[in-house]
């Protein structure tokens, strides 16, 4: 051990006796940090994954520059033989040099400390993935260092050692990427996938940046690092001995076989795993365990998938990934979840289609009959991109899950892809949860449709094709489709005399109400008094942007929800003021006069403070609805006002789920819009944007007669409709008061299909799930990585952090280098002077 420490100190000291070591560190910090900071403040997120994704390419260049001199310099300066004459073993020399390089590399990594410091100061990062990302980077660097030290022993010329190590590191990294593997598979089917599985480093490294430490990935780096160090030891020990080349060549072959066999045995397996993420998102959560433990009969899960050898390169490991997740869920359910694979090939189905419809009994191949039955069940192939030689083609594959429970119809989860495997737990558990209910949850959805003007040419085209001319557009159709996809039974109603509330429902969802009449408000009040759950998204204003030669014309359009006179009875109202925030995002608008630009995705960008972006740091972290949401696009929304006296009077509990930043401001709705309206004031405050109220709601219509349905108004420009006879409704059936839930949001625009981004959709579904089915399912949905958006810092703050990241660490390194040089010079001068005095 003493010899190892001696070599470590010698080689590590050699890194800092000249400016080269300090220059290496400064260059690495400037490049690695610079690549991250360059785009960081465009969409700032408290996440270092983009930084870690850039590092392998950089390390392929940096590590060979560190290791090229380790043995090559010893041979060039003729100190190689002198080292071998020391009373040290070859393994002590190799280990000492390796640890010296590893320590130098670790110090260089530590010099990027300004990045985590910045994320902590500006946002709320997940420390687990940051720590495992650095740990994985250290392992990757150690692996490349072992390769570099190994090749450095073959050459006297440092440049040759650098180039050979560079090519080796690049080759090992690139062969593990999907692009190169797909290209090789196109040349020789299966070659790229095999090399990626046996040699590639990318998949093993990427797991660490996600916050997961797989034992198999850890062993991959350790085993290969040890093998290269062992080969280096054998080369040094055997140099000059008889048959040294034969023995060493045999050792290289044996080590390669051992390493490749080890990789093959561990490929696609999960021996053990440590989930370092804050909420253990890659581990089956307690909510899933609770739901699965309540199953009273076995659940059959079938994976309908194309065989591995017929899959595109990027999807060859998909079956194993899905099975790993299913195995975790099987263990969590105590064996009540059973799964199996059914292999399907698209070619068989296409062949059957060409041959015509034939009965299954006449099929010679049983697989063909199975695949035809799968098509009837809804298991359909879908197109994915695949590389074939020098072309990118589309390939049809199967990858779906079928879930069967008792005698109920099998539910299909379509298009299971590698990028959505992380969401598989929620998709499976939510489907199982809803299948095991006696009946599907019913949601009464109230959302307006909008009249549209069809171009006369398009109208004639519709008529010529024999299709009905559309008269309205449904901006909230995606919401309805998603609810149905999530196994809800949706009853779309208009809350009119001809489209009344259903007799039985579990939750009422009202989106963008307009000019609510007394009867409609009576229906909402009745639902709350009876203990129903209500989700209410209100929009006060919409804005029309028109690009003109002189700029952008902005026009306000009032929605007039007329809901506040009801909501004030529950202690909440939607403010009339126009909301603005420093944390906002640009919006691209298309000109109606330039349809070509609209089709090509062009348009004019408008960046106004009314385009509010709500980040996770202003959401309630102790509530299941908002605890793990990404950013929310709160477009043209309004703030909410809470009346504490009214809430206290009726014994209602209010929980604010979402607010603006503390630098938001409002403008009066009667104020004319000008540039001054958008100017940020000297100070602002945080406004509530979303609240949940629970308890026994008061009856706002107590001791009042039920309002009658108003007369239907004709469309503008149309003659009034003749009056129709109304049937007597009779007395309203009494309701039994029960505690209910009310969620109020001051924005409905964010749920339109045009703006329904991932965070907005999760917010909607979390709200519906929480008030309808409880918090367990919401906790399961949150089991996926989220975008930890950071509120956009001001210009001064951004400038300060750029200076810190670009200059602080390099300045510290340069300062240490200068101080060390000066200390060495003083020590040398003192020694020279003392030696001269002794001579005198």
N, C-alpha and C positions, 0 to 999 in steps of 0.2 A: 504493500500500500504506500510506503514511503517513497518508493521509486516512481510510482504513478503520480504522486503529488509533485515530485521534483520535475518530472517531464511536463506536467500540467502548468506549473509556475513558469518554466522555461519558455514554453510555446505561447502561453497567454501573454507573458511579458513581451515576447517578440512582436506581438500584434500592436503593442503600444509604444515600442521604442522608436518607431518612426511614424510620420504622419499618416501612413497608409491606412492603419487600422481606424483612426479617427475619420478619415475621409470616407472609407467604406461605410461606416455607421451613419455619417451625415447624409451621404448619397441615398442610402437605403431609406432613411426616415423621410427625406424630402420627396422621393418618388412614391413610396407606399402611402404616406399620409396625403401627399398632393393629389394622387389619383382619387382618393376618397373625398377630400374636401372640395375638389373642383366642382362636383355636382351636388354636394351635400345640402347646401342652402337653397337649392331649387325646390326640392320637396324634402325638408328635413325630417328624418326619422331616427328615433333612438334605437338604432340597430346597427351592429358592426358586421352583419353578414356580407354586405357588398364589399367591405374591406377585405374580409377573409377570402372571398371569391377571387379577388385580384392577385392574392399572394403567391399561389403556385407558379404562375408564369414568372413573377419577379424572382422567386427563390431559385428557379432553374438557371438564372443568370448570376444571382448574388452568391449562392453557395459554391459554385465552381470557382468563383474569384477568391473565396476564402480558403478553399482547400488546395488550390493548384500548387501552392508553395510548400505544403506540409512535408512531402518526401522529395519532390523535385528539387527544391532548394538545397536540401541536405546532400543530394547527389551532385548537384552542380558545384557546391562549395566544398565538396570532398569531406563532409562531416558525417556521411552515412556510415562509413567503416568505423569511424571513431565512436559513434553511438553504439554500434554493435559490439565494440570491445568493452563497454562499460558493464559492470556487474548487474545487468538488468536483463530480464527476459523479453522476448519479442512482444509477448502479449501486454507487458507493462508499458512498453514504448507505444504500442498502438492505442491502448486504452487511454494513456496519458494525453496523447495528441488529440484523440477524439474528444475527450472531456474538455480540453482547452478550446477546441473549435466550438463545441456545444455551448460552453460558458460565454464565449465571445458572441455567439449568435443569440443567446438568451439576453445578454445585455443590450444587444441591438434591438431585439423585440421590445424590451422594457422601455426603450427610448421613445416608443409610440404611446406612452402613457397619457399624452394630451388628448387622444381620441376618447377613451373611456371617461376621462375627466370632463370633457366637453358634453358628452351625452348625459352624464349625471347632473351637470349644472343646468342643462337646458330641458331635459325631459325625464322620463321614467323608464330607463332601459331594464331589460331582463338580464341580471348579472350572471345567471347560469350559462346561457349560450356564449356570453363574452368570455367567461373563464374557460369553457371547453373549447372555444374557438382558438384561443391562445395556446391551450394545451395541444390541440391537434396541429397547430402550426409549428409548435416545438417538436412534435413527433415527426412531422413531415421534413422539417429542417434536419433533424438528427438522421433520418433515413438518407437524405441527399448528401449529408456530410460523410456518412459511411461510404457511399458510392464514390464521392470525390477523393477521400483519403485512399481508397482502394486503387483508383486509377492513377493517382499522383505517384504511387510507388513504381509505376512502369516507365516513367519518363524523366529525363533530366531537364527538358524544356518545360517551363511553367505554362507557356502558351498552348503547347500540345495537350498538356494535362487539363487545362481549362476547357479547350474545345471538345475533347473526348467526354469529359464529365458533363458539359453542357448538353451534348447530343444525347447522352444516356438519360439525364434527368428529363429533358424534353420528351424523349421517346416514351419513358415510363408514364409521364403525365398524360401526354396526348393520346396514347393508345387506350386510356381509360375514359376518354370523353366520348359522348354519344356520336358526335359528328365523325370522328375518325373511325370509330367502331362501325358505324353505318356504311361509311365509304368502303372499308375493308370487306364488310359483309356483301356489299354489292359486287365486289370483284370475286370473292370466294365465299359463298354462303356459309355462315357460321364462324368464319375466321376472326372477324372483328369482335364478335361477342365472346369468343373463347379467350382471345388475348386480353380483352377488357376484364374478364372474370379472373384470369390467372395472374396478370401482370399489372393492370391498370391501378393507379393510386387515387383517382378522382373520387370514386364513390366512397372509399374508406375515409378520405379527408372530409368530404362534404357533411358527413354525419356529425362530426364534431362541431361544425359551425351552426348546425341546427340545435345544438344543446344536448345531443345524445352521445353517450360513450358506450359503444358496442364492444363487448369483449373481443369479438372476432376482428374488429377494426384495430383495436389496441394491439392484439397479437400479431396482426399483419405487419405493422410498423416495427414492433420489437423483433420479430423473427428475422425479417429481411435486414434490419440494421445489424443484428448479431451475425448473420451469415456473411455479410460483406466484411465485417471486422475480423471474423475468423479466417476468411480467405486472405485478408491482408496480413494477418499473423503468420499464416502458413507460407505465404510468399516470402516474407522476410526471413523466416526460420530456414526455409529450404533453399534459399538462394545460394548457389555455388556448390550444392551437394550433387552427388551423382543422380542422374535421372530426375532432376528437380522439375524440369518442364513437364515430364510425363505425370509425376506425382501431383503437381499443381493442377494440371489440366484435368486429371481425374477428380481432384477435390472440387474444382469449379463445377464439373458436371454433376457430382453428387449433391453439392449445395443447391444447384439450380433445380434438380429433381426434388429435393426435400422441400424447397420453398414453393415450387409450383404445386406439388402434391398437397402441401399444407393449405395453400390458397383454394385448391379444388375441393378439399374436404370441408372447408369453412364457408365456401361460397353460398350465399343465400340463407345461411343459418344465423340464429340468434341464440348464442350460448347464455349470455347474461347481458343486461342493459342497465345503464344508469341514466335516468332522465333528470337533467339539471335545470329544466325550464321552471319558471316561477310557479306555474299551476300544473306542472306534470302533464303537459298536453299530449305527450307521446306514451302515456300510461293510461290504462283503463281507469276511469274515474269512479269515485264512490257512487255517484248518481247512476251510472250505468250498471254497476254491481247491484244496486238496490232494485232497479227496474228488472234486471234479468233474474234476480233471486225470487221475484214474485210470480214467475211463469209457472203455471200449474201443469202444463203439458209440453213435451219436447217441441222445439222449433227447428224445422228443417231448412237449412240454407244451402242452395246449390249455386256453384260458380260456373256459369256458362261462358266458356272461353276458348279461343283458338289455341291449338297446340303450340308449345313454346317454339318449336323449330319453324313454325309458319308465321310467327309474330315479327313485326319490325324490331330493329335492334334495341331501341329505347324502351320496348315493352316486354322484352324477353324475361325480365325478372318480376313482371307484374303478378303472375300467378303465385309465386312464392311470397311476395309482399302481402297479398290479400289473405293467403292462408295463414301467415303469421298473425295478422290481425284477428282472423276468425278463431285461431287457437287461443289467443288471449281472451276473447269473449267467451269461448267455450269453458275455459277454466274459471272465469268470473261467474258464469251461470251454474257452476257445479255440474257440468255435463248436460244441462238442459238444452243447450244449443248444439246441434249436430250439423256437420257440413261435409260436402263432397264436391267433386269436380265433374263437369260434363263437357267433353271436348267437341267442338263444332268447327266445321270448315265451310267457308263461304262457297268454295268451288262446287261442293256437292249440291247446295241449294240452287245455284245458278244452272247447273246441269239439269236438275229436276224441272226447273222452270221451262227450259228449252224443250224438254221431252214431253211436256204437258202434264196434266194432273193424273196421277196414278195412285191407287190405293196402297196403303202401307204394306199390305200382305204381299204385294207384287214386287216390293223393293228387294233387290238382292243384297244391298248393303244396309245393315241396320242403322248405321250412322246417318244415312240420308233420310230415313224415316224420322229419326229423332229430330233432325234439324228442321224438317218440315213442320213437325209438331211445335217446335220452339217458335217458329214464325207465327203460328196461330196464337200462341200464348203471349206474344208481344216481345219476345227475345229477338231483336233484330241486329244485324251487323251494322257497323258505322265505319266511316272513312277516316283514316289517319295517314299522315305523311310518312313515306318511307323512301330511303335512298337506294337506288338500283344503279350500280356502276356510276356513271356520271350524270344521272338524272334524278330528280326528285319526283316521285310518283305518289299517287293515292292508292291505298290498299284497304280493302274491307276486312275487318276483324270482328270477332265476338269478344265482349267483355262485359257481362251483366251478372247480377245477382238475383236469384229468385228466393223468396222467403215464404215458406208455407207453415200454417198453424192450424191444427185440427182440420175441419172440413171447409175452411174458408178459402177463397180464391187466392192463388199464389200471387204475391205482390212482386213486381219486377223493379229493381234498381238498375237503370240503364247506364251504359257508357262509364264503367269504372276505369279510370285512367291513373297512371302513376302520380300525376300532380294532384289528384283528389283522394288519394289513399288516406291522407290525414283526416279527411272528413268522413271516412267510412264508418267510424264508430257511431257518429250521430245518425247517419243515414240508416244504419242497421238498427240501432237501438230505438230510434223514433218510430220506425216502421213496425218493429216488434211490439213496442208499447201500444201503438194504435190498433194493431191487429188483435192484441189480447183484451182490448176493451170490448164490452158487449155491443156497443155501437160507436160509429165514428163520431167525433165531436163536430157539432154544427156551428157554423159561423154565419151570422146574418151580416152581409156586406152592403153598405150604403155608400156608393161612389158615383158621381155624375158622369154622364156621357156628354160629349160636346158635338154640336152641329158643325158640319163642314160644308164648304162650297166646292163643288166638283167643277173642274174646268170643262167647258162645253165639249171639247174634243174627247176628253176622257169619258164624259157622259155618253157620247155617241158610241165610243168603243165598248163600254159596258153593255149598251143596248144591243149592239151588233153581235156580241158574244153571248147574248141571252142571259146575262147575269144581272142581278138587282143592283141598282145604283145606290152606293152607300150614302146615307144622309147624316150619319153621326160617326164619331170616332171615340173609342174608349181609351182614355189616357191611363187608366188603372187596370187594364186587362192583365198585365204581368202579375199584379198582386193577386188577382183571382186565380191565375194559373198556378202560381207558387203555392197558394193555400191548398189547391186540389192535389198538387204534386206531393205535398206534405201530408196527404191522406185526411184532410179536412173535408167535410161536406159543406159546400158553400151555397148559401141561398142569397142570390143577388136581388135586392129589393130597392125600390125607389122611395119608399115611405110615402106612398100616395094611396088614394082610395082603391086604385086598381092594382097596386103592388104593395101589399101590407106586410107587416112583420109576420114571420112564420110562428106557428103555435108553439113549437119547441125549438130552442136554440140554446147554445152554451155561452156565446159571446156575441156582442154587437160591435161591429167596426164601422165607424162613420168617418169617411175621408172627404175633405174639402166640401163641407156642407155649404149650401148657398140659399140665402133668403129662407131660412127655416120658418115655417108657419107654426102656429100654436099647437096644432095637432101633432106635428112631427116632434116638437119639443116635449109634448105630453108623452109620446111613445118612449122617448129616450129617458125621461124622468121615471116612467113606470118601470122600465127595465132596471134602473139603478135601485129603486125602492125595493123591488122584488129580489135583489141580491144578484142580479146578472152582472157580468163584467162588460165594461164598455171601453173601447179604445177610440179616442176622438182626436183627429188631426185637422186643425183649422188653418185656413189660409185667408188672411185679410186682403192681401194685394198680390197682383202679378204685374210684371213690367214688360213692356214691349220695347225691344231695341231695334232700331233701324239705322243701317249704315247710310250716311249721306256724304256728299262731297265735303261738307264743312265739319264732319265728325259723326258722332253717334247721337241719334235722337232717342230720348228716353220718355216713355209715356206710361203713366200709372193706370192700372185697371183694377177697380175695386171688386172684390168677390162677394162682399156683404153676407157673411155667414149668419149674422143675427142670432148668435148663440149665447152671448154674454148675459142676457137677462135670465137665462136658465142656470148658467154656470155659477153666477154670483151666489146662488143659494147654497152652493157646495164649497164656497170659500176660494174660488179661483176664477179669473177672467183672462181673456186674451187681450193684451194691450193694443191700442190703436196706433201707437207710434211706429215709425219705420226703424228697424233695427240695423245697426252696422257694427262691425268689429274689425280690429286690426288684423285678425287672423282670417283671411279670406283667400279665395282662389279665382283665377280668371275663367271666363266663360266665352266660348266661341260661338258667334252668331253667323248665320248664313243670310245672304241677301236674296230676297225673293226675285230680284231682277237678274240674278246670275245663277240659274239652276245647275249649270255645269260645275261651278265651284262648290256648290252644296253637295253634289254627287261625289266629288273628289275629296271631300273632307276639308275644303278650304273655308274661308270666312274671315270675319274680323273678330279679334280678341278684345273683350271688354273685361276690365279688372276693377270691380267696384266693391266697396266694403259691405254691400248688401248680400254678396255671395259668401255667406258665413261658413267657415269650416270649423267644426267642433272636434277637438282631439280628445283622446282618452284621459288626459290629465284634468279635464273639467267635467268628467262624468263620475257618477257615484260608483266607487269601487266596491262597496259593500252590498250592492244589489245585483241579482243574477242577470237582470235585463241589460245592464250597461257595464258590468264588471270587466268584460273582455271584448269590447267592441273596438273596431278600427275607427277611422275618421268618419264623421257624418257631414254630408253636404246639406246644410240647413239653408236652402235657397229661398230668398225673399221672405224669410220667416219673421215672426213677431215674438216679443218676449211675453212672459206670463206674469200675472200679479196674484199674490196670495193674500187673503184676508184672514189673519190669524184669529181675530175675534169670532168670525163666522165658523171657522173650523173648530175652535174650542167650544163654541156654543152647541154645536151638534155632535161633539165627541168624535170628529173625523181626524184621522192621522194623515198628514201630507208628507211625502218624501220627494225632494227635488232630485231628479235623476240626471239632469244635464243642464249646464249653464254655459254662457259665453266666457271669454276670458275677462279678466278684471280691467281690460282696457276698451270695453265696448261702449257705445253711446247710441242715442236715439235722436230722431228728428221728428218734429210734429207732422202728422199726416196731412195737415192743411197747408204746410209750408211748400212753396214752389221749389222744385228741384233745380239746383244750380251746382256749380263746382264747389261752392262754399259748403254745401250740405255734406259733401264727402270728406271735408277736411277733418282730420283727427283732432279732437279737443285736447287740452293740456292734461286732463285726467278723465278717467272713465270708471266703470264699475261692471261687476258681473251681473248678468240678468238670467233668471231661470227660463229655461226653454222647454222643459219636459218635467211633469210632476205626476206622481201616482198617489191617489187619495183612496183610503180604505176606511171601512166602517159602515154603520147604518145610515144611509143617505136620507135626508128629510124629503118629504113629499111636497114639492113646490106647488102642486095643484090640489093640495088638501082642502076639502070642503068646497071645491070648485067643480062645476060640471065638465064632463069631457068635451073638449072642443070638437066641432064638426069638421069634416074634411072640406077644404075650400073648393070653390068652383075651379075647374081646369081652365087655365088661361090659354088663348090661342097663340100660335107662333106669330112673331112679328110679320105684318103684311098679310096675314090670313084672316078671313072673316071669322067671327065668333061661332063656336060650335053650338048646335041646338041643345038646350038643356035636356038632361036625361033624368028619368025617375030614380030617386034614391030610396033604397030600402032602409027601413028603420034598423038602426044598429042595436037598439036596446041598451040596457044598463051595462056598463063595463064590469067584467067579472072582478071581484075583489082579489087583491094580491096579499100574500103573507109577507110582511116585511122581513128582510134578511140582509146581513152585511154583504156589501158588494165592493167592487174595485172599479176605479175610474182612472184611466191614463189620458192625460191631456197634453198635446203638443201644439205649438204655435206655428206649425209648418206642415203643409200637405204636398207642396210641390216636390219634396224630396222623394215621394212615393210614386210619382209619375214614371212611366216606362222610359222616358228620355233621360231621367236623372237617377234611376234606381241602381246606384253602384252597390258594391258588396256590403259596405258598412250600413247603408240605408236599409238594404234588404234584411240584414241580420237584426237591425233594430226593430223592424216591423214584426218579423217572425218571433223574436224574443218576447215582444210585448204580447202578441197573441198567445204564444205558448204559456207564458207566465200567468196570464189571467184565466186561461182556459184549462190547462193541464197541470199547472204547478211549476215549481222552480227546477225540478229534477231534470226535465228535458232541456231547459235552457242551459243548465250547467253542462250537459252533454254537448250541445251545439258549440259551446265555447272552446271545445277541445281542438283548437287549431291555431296556428300562428296568426297574430294580428299585426296590423301596421301601427307601430307606435309613433304616430305623427307628433311632431313637436310644433308648438305654436311659433309662428314665424317671428324670430327676434328682430329688433329694430336694426337700423343700419350700423349704428355704433357698436352694438353687441356683436354683430356678424364680423365687423372689421377687427374687433379685439380678438375674437376666437381664431380668425384666420392668421393673425400675427402670432398668436400663441402656438398654433399648430405648425406653422411654417418655421418659426424662429426660435421658440423656447428650447426644445430639445437639441437642435443643432448648436445653439449658443452655449448650452450647458456642456455638450460634448467638446466643442471647440475650446471652451474655458478650461475644462479638465486637461485637455491636450496641451494647452499653452502652459498651464500651471505645472504639469508633470515635466514638460521640457525644461522649464526654468529651474525646477528643483533638481533635475538631473545635471543641468549645467552648473549650478552652484555646488552640488556635491562633487562634480568632476574638478571644478576649479579649486575647491577646498582641498581635495586629495592631492592635486598637483602642487599647490602651495605647501602643504605639509610635507610632501615628498622632497620638494626643493629645500625646505628648511632642514630636513634631516641630512641631506647631502652636504649642506654648508657646515 
